[in-house]
Amino acid sequence: MKSLPLACLVFALAVPTMAAEPISPRFNADPSPHVFDGKVYVYATNDQDNSGKYWDSTDWRLFSSPDLKTWTDEGSFLSVTVFKWAKPDAKAWAPEAAFRNGKYYFYAPVGGDKIGVAVSDAPKGPFVDARTDALVDKARDANAGAEPIDPAVLIDDDGQAYLMFGTRVPKIVKLKSNMIETDGPILDIQVNGFPADDAKKKYGEAPYLHKRDGVYYFTFSTGWPGQIVYATATSPLGPYTYRGVVLDYLDISTNHQAIIDFGGQSWLFYHDSLLDGGGSYKRSITFAPLSYGEHGTIVEVKK
């Protein structure tokens, strides 16, 4: 094989390219990837079983892999009916999971106006409702926002857990150590420094928070359709400063991401239209390597 010039090699390493291979032949979306006991689990919205006209599935799907090469479909492991306070036909949207206290917690946006939390002794379940009501409820909780959806959890180095969620205005609230109760008020997240000449650069949905080298990285979608962009801060509560694009617009109406480290590499999970018959309501989860540049920047993942 002919060797590449050094400059070309450096460029190739600096700009990750997309895997563009779906993790399943089933339609699925809104990835919540986690490394539990050395294995990757991806909790997902079940696009396979929606109407094809809206995001109206009523259960969540789980996929697992020991190596990011072979994937197992663990099935539809949880339905909205586990939450007795929810309508049986309530929409099951973008989920989240976390591990603490020897338990696995599943954060479930139900019906577009509530977030429930379920608990299990194993990543695959069975999960049961950890409460008798919603963790976040638009009708009950001050400053829950127009749509308390898209939950994302960060457990910080000091043990404090945070829940982010929301459309149009990003929200954050502390969680108690039991992971099933909020601790204090729901706060708005402030993001400064959006380009003044780009009206499309604003928060839309899909908040996600990770920490690297003491810096908090807040990634999110700018809308419908949206780019995945990022901002950084020295505190999980912000304020955050806009830094740039992680993933450009896709040919579907939504964009939803998460970032994990596995096998000595950072990975960007997202969804796209990758299977025959796919589109804005029939999406597919995939992933790509993610790299960091100088001064803690994220290198844009190029399609």
N, C-alpha and C positions, 0 to 999 in steps of 0.2 A: 504494500500500500504506500502510495506516495505521501510523504510527510507534508504537513501544512506549514507555511511560514509562521514564525513566532507571533507576528502581529495578528494573523488570522486565528491562531490558536487562542490567544488571549481574548479576542473578541468573542469567540465561540463559547469560552468559559464564562464570560462576563454577562452574556445575554441568554438566560435559560429559554429553551423552547418547550412548547406544550407537548404533553404526552398524547393528548387527543385520542386516547383509547378509553372507552367506557369501562367501568369496573364490573358492569353487569349487562346482559342482553335485555334486562327489564328497564323500563323508564323509572328514573329516580332523580331526586334533586335535593338542594339545600344541605350539602354535606356537613356533618358534625363528626370529624375524625378524632380519634383518641388512641393513645398507646396504653393498653392495659395488659400487664404481665407479659410484655415483650411482643404483643400482637396488636395489629391495627384493627380497630372497629370503627365503622362508618355508619352513624345513625342518619336516616334520610327520610325525606318526604316521599310518599309512595305515588309517583306520577302514573305508574302502570294502571292503577285502578281508579283514576279520576275520570271525569266525563269527557275529557279532551276539549272542553269548552271553558273550563275554569279549574282553579286549583281546589278541588272539592273532595279529595280523598279523605277518609275518616280513620286511617291508621298509619303507622310508621313502619319502615322497613330497616333491616340491619344487614350489613355486609362485613365480612372479616377477612383478614389476610395475614399470613405470617411473614411475608416478604415483599409486599406490594406488587407481586407478579401473579400469584394465583389468588383468586377471590372466591369466597364461599357466601352464598346467599343464605342468611340465617332466618329468612322469612319475615312475615309481618308479625312482629313480636308484641305489639301493643296497639290497642284501639282506644279511641276517645271514650268508649263505654266504660273503661276502667275508672273514669272520673264520674261518679254518680251525680255530681252537680252540673255536668255538661249535657247538652242535648245530644242524643245518639247519632244525629247526622251532622254534628258540628265539624267544621273544617279542621284538619290536622296539618298544620303548617310547619315551617322550619324548626327542627328540634335542637336540643343541646344535651350533653351528658357531662358528668363529673364523678370523680372517685374521692371519697373521704370517709373517715370513721369506719373503714372496712366495708363500706356500702357503695353502691352505684346509684347515682341520682340522675333522673331523666326529666328534663325541663321541656314542657310540652305546650306550645301555643295552641289554644283551643278556641275555635269559633271567631278568631280575630279580635277578641276583646278580653281574653283571660290567658294567664299562663299557669298551668298546673305543674306539680312536681310528683313524680313517682319514684319508688325506691326498690332496690333488689339486692340480693346477695351475690349476684353474678352479672357480668356484662350483658348476657343474652336474656336475662330475666329468669323467672317471671317477675314482672314489676307490679307493684300495688300502689294505690294512691297513698302518698305520705301524709296527707291532710284530709280534712273533710270539706275543704273549700279550696279556691284558687290561691296560689301564692301571690299573684298580681291580678287585680280585677279593676277594669276601667271604671265600672260603676261604683266601686267602693274606695279606691285608693287615690289620694290626692296626687296630681301630676303624673298619672299613669300614661297620659298622652292619648292621641287619637286611636292608635292601634298598638297595644302592648303585645308585640309579636317578635320573632327572631331573637330569642334569648341566647346569651353567650355568657359563660362563667369563667372567671379567672380566680384561682386561689393563689394569693401572693406569697412571697417568701416568708412573710411574718405570720402567715396562717389566716389572714383576713381574706374572705371570699367576697367577690363582687359579681353582681348580675347586671349585664347590659341588655337593652332591648329597645324596640320602638322604630316607628317610621317617621320620617320628616323632621323630627326632633329626637336626637339620641338621648336615652335615659340610662342612669346608673344608680344602683342602690346596693348597700352592703347587705350581706347575708350573715345570719348568725352561724355559729360553728356547726349547728345541727343541719345546715344546708336547706332547711325547709321553712325558714322564717326570715323575713327581711329585718334589718336592723337599722332603723333611722329612716329619714325621708328619701323619696325618690327625687333625684337631682337631674337637671339638664346637663349635658356635656357640651362644653364650648369648644368649637374648633375655629381657630384664627388663621389668617393668612391665605385664604382662597384667592386665586388669581382674579384681580379686579376686572379683567377683560374677558372672563369666561363665566357667563351666568349659569352654565350647566354644572359648574363645580360647587356642589352643595351636598349636604347629607340627605340620603334617601332612605336607606334601610340596610339590613344585614350587618349590624355592628359585630365586630370581633376584636378581642383584646389579647395580645400576647406580650411577653416581656423578654428582652434580650439585653444582656450586659447593662442591666440597671435602667434601661429605657423601656417605656411602655409604648407599644405600637398599636394604634387604633386603626383598623382597616374597615372599610364600609363601601357600599354601593352608592353612587351618586343619584340614582333614580331609576326611571323606567323608559327606555333602557338606561343602563348606567355603566360607568367605569367602576372598577375597584381601585380605590385610592387609599392613601394612608396619611396619618398624622402621628406625631410623637409628643410625649410629655414625660416629666419626671415624677408624676403622680398618676395613679389610675383615675383619679377624679378630674384630672386636667388642671388648667386649660391645655388643649392640644394645639399644635402648630402643623398646618398642612405641609406635606413634604413631596407628594407626587403620585404618579400612577403606578399601580401594581399590575393591573390587567385591563386591557382596553375593552371597548364596547364589543359585545357579542351579537350574533344575529337572532337574538331572542329578547323578550321584553324584560327579563330579570337577570340579575347577576348576584351570586351569593358565594362566599368564600370562607375558608378557614385555613389556618397554618399550623403545622405540627413539625416536630423534629423526629426523625426515625432513620436508623442506620447511618448515623453520622451526617445526615443531610436534612435541610429544611425543605418542606413540601407545601405547595399551594394546592388545595383542593377547591374545586369549583364545579359548576354544571354548565352544560352547553347542549346544543342540538347536534347529536352525534349518531343516532340510530335512524334507520329508515322509518319514516312516519313521525319523526320528532319535530319539535317546535317549542313555542313558548309555554305550552301546557304539558308537553311530553318531553321532559329534559333528561339528561344523562350526566352522572357524576364522573369526573375524571380528575387528574392531578398532574402537576409538573414540578420540577425542581425549582427551588427559590434560592436566590443568592443575595448577599448583602455587599454593598460597595463601601467606599470610603466614608468616614464620619457617620456610619450607621445607616446609610441610605439603603433602601430596597431597590434592587435592579428590576426594572419592568420585565415581566414575562411576555415574550413576543410570540405571537401566533404564527 
